Amino acid sequence: MTYQGLIHRYGQYLDLPAHTKTISLLEGNTPLIPMPRLSAELGCELFIKFEGLNPTGSFKDRGMTAAISEAVGRGAQTVICASTGNTAASAAAYAARAGLRSIVLIPEGKVAAGKLAGAIAYGAEVIQIQGSFDDALSLVVEITQKTPIALVNSINPFRIEGQKTGAFEICDDMGSAPDWLCLPVGNAGNITSYWAGFKQYQKGLPQILGVQAAGAAPLVLGHPVEKPETIATAIRIGKPARGEEALEAAHESNGRIIAVSDEQILSTQKILAAEGVWVEPASAAGLAGLLAESAVGKFEAKGKRVVVVCTGHGMKDPSIITESFKSPKIIPASYDALVDLVGV
Ligand code: F0G
């Protein structure tokens, strides 16, 4: 039978109410890509779980199929979220599919072009907040407490249910859980979901390396960050809603949460692209953390199976690339000019 999406495939493992009415874009089922060159360098067996290949280009679709399916089944007509961009695009797409109104609040000027375009294309009402993601999140929490609008941020437990499927897929593909799982941490829904998923699926438990951007690293610093700043705008978050659970996941798994600099994030984005895997900056954080730990001898790689979750596609944030690279050369439309330039 052809693939029918995550609720169809893993619904029996997801705690969704009986009224849930499946809304799917055939999300999930993303590839676990072997990385032979990096594996050889690190002395481990490294795989990328490429979540950029979901229908709207990020892992958010896993949670959104569950959250929107529940909301529709309960009769919600409008959904809302705060977002650094990917949640907005995903909520907009699934709401469109379900025939719901969607409203998304984003931090003014801090959302990558591909995400904003997606949210608009799928028909969301996009509102820019003169403040941070954290400010936007407080606003959507308040409005959903006082009105019938449904909240689809990862505070919504059904988002977590859906996102557990990332862990299930990895276990199914590998036969058991890897030794390490590395992933970026922003609002901390994904790390919470993966840990819950691995615990539930009972195919072994990985150690978890959660990675924040140095300018937005409340879980590393141990206190909220009032003015988070990082080039990885997806994880530009100072007060993660599920911060406690993220710390618990790191602790219980015998792993840790660390921070990497924007420079480390950008250089790792290039390393991944050089392997044919183009991810947005935030999505490079997991591997950046692993490389940083390995460089200082804090990662015992030998013989280990390591999965790095790359959460969003590079096409989400094209300007990062075009701004940091020289623009393509221009020549006349002549063979001689081409040969001259190519140097053959
Ligand atoms: N990577 C990407 C590409 C993201 O968009 C996000 C979060 C994360 C990692 C971190 O995941 O929040 O579960 O810890 N993006 C949210 C959004 C905040 O609004 O799209 P998290």
Boltz pocket constraint, residues with backbone or C-beta under 6 A from the ligand:
constraints:
  - pocket:
      binder: B
      contacts: [[A, 58], [A, 60], [A, 82], [A, 83], [A, 84], [A, 85], [A, 86], [A, 87], [A, 88], [A, 154], [A, 184], [A, 185], [A, 186], [A, 187], [A, 188], [A, 189], [A, 190], [A, 191], [A, 234], [A, 235], [A, 280], [A, 282], [A, 283], [A, 311], [A, 312]]
      max_distance: 6.0
